[in-house]
Amino acid sequence: MQTVEMISADEFCIHHNIELSFIYSLQESGLLEISTTGEKLCIPVTQLPQLEKVLRLYDLDINLEGIETITLLLQRLQKQQENIIALKNQLSRYESEESINQ
């Protein structure tokens, strides 16, 4: 079984000067996965890049609903970019096969 590195939510909030309630709000909206270790609230290290993106939006005075929408659109955009790359790779493969067959 693989262990997941965690960071204390309290420490994260102190370091970033935010309220713990904001972390709970992100969890309730599905933007963040948090765990409880004993009585301590923890954030998986793998969630930190996503959390820091959300904090940058929050620093721009974007409300939670706006952050949810922006995050959803960015995820869709990322998937579309991945699809475009896959399609370009397929096209390149077909073009190289065609040039070999000529």
Contacts in CASP RR format, 6 or more apart in sequence:
PFRMAT RR
TARGET T0000
AUTHOR 0000-0000-0000
METHOD contacts of the structure
MODEL  1
MQTVEMISADEFCIHHNIELSFIYSLQESGLLEISTTGEKLCIPVTQLPQ
LEKVLRLYDLDINLEGIETITLLLQRLQKQQENIIALKNQLSRYESEESI
NQ
4 44 0 8 1.000
4 45 0 8 1.000
4 46 0 8 1.000
5 44 0 8 1.000
5 45 0 8 1.000
6 35 0 8 1.000
6 37 0 8 1.000
6 42 0 8 1.000
6 43 0 8 1.000
6 44 0 8 1.000
6 45 0 8 1.000
7 42 0 8 1.000
7 43 0 8 1.000
7 45 0 8 1.000
7 48 0 8 1.000
8 40 0 8 1.000
8 41 0 8 1.000
8 42 0 8 1.000
8 43 0 8 1.000
9 20 0 8 1.000
9 23 0 8 1.000
9 34 0 8 1.000
9 40 0 8 1.000
9 41 0 8 1.000
9 42 0 8 1.000
9 43 0 8 1.000
10 20 0 8 1.000
10 40 0 8 1.000
10 41 0 8 1.000
12 23 0 8 1.000
12 43 0 8 1.000
12 51 0 8 1.000
13 19 0 8 1.000
13 20 0 8 1.000
13 22 0 8 1.000
13 23 0 8 1.000
16 55 0 8 1.000
18 55 0 8 1.000
18 58 0 8 1.000
20 41 0 8 1.000
22 58 0 8 1.000
23 32 0 8 1.000
23 34 0 8 1.000
23 41 0 8 1.000
23 43 0 8 1.000
25 64 0 8 1.000
26 32 0 8 1.000
26 51 0 8 1.000
26 54 0 8 1.000
26 64 0 8 1.000
27 33 0 8 1.000
27 34 0 8 1.000
29 64 0 8 1.000
29 68 0 8 1.000
31 50 0 8 1.000
31 54 0 8 1.000
31 67 0 8 1.000
31 68 0 8 1.000
31 71 0 8 1.000
32 43 0 8 1.000
32 47 0 8 1.000
32 50 0 8 1.000
32 51 0 8 1.000
32 54 0 8 1.000
33 44 0 8 1.000
33 47 0 8 1.000
34 41 0 8 1.000
34 42 0 8 1.000
34 43 0 8 1.000
34 44 0 8 1.000
34 47 0 8 1.000
35 41 0 8 1.000
35 42 0 8 1.000
35 43 0 8 1.000
35 44 0 8 1.000
36 42 0 8 1.000
43 51 0 8 1.000
53 71 0 8 1.000
54 67 0 8 1.000
54 71 0 8 1.000
57 66 0 8 1.000
57 67 0 8 1.000
57 70 0 8 1.000
58 67 0 8 1.000
62 70 0 8 1.000
END
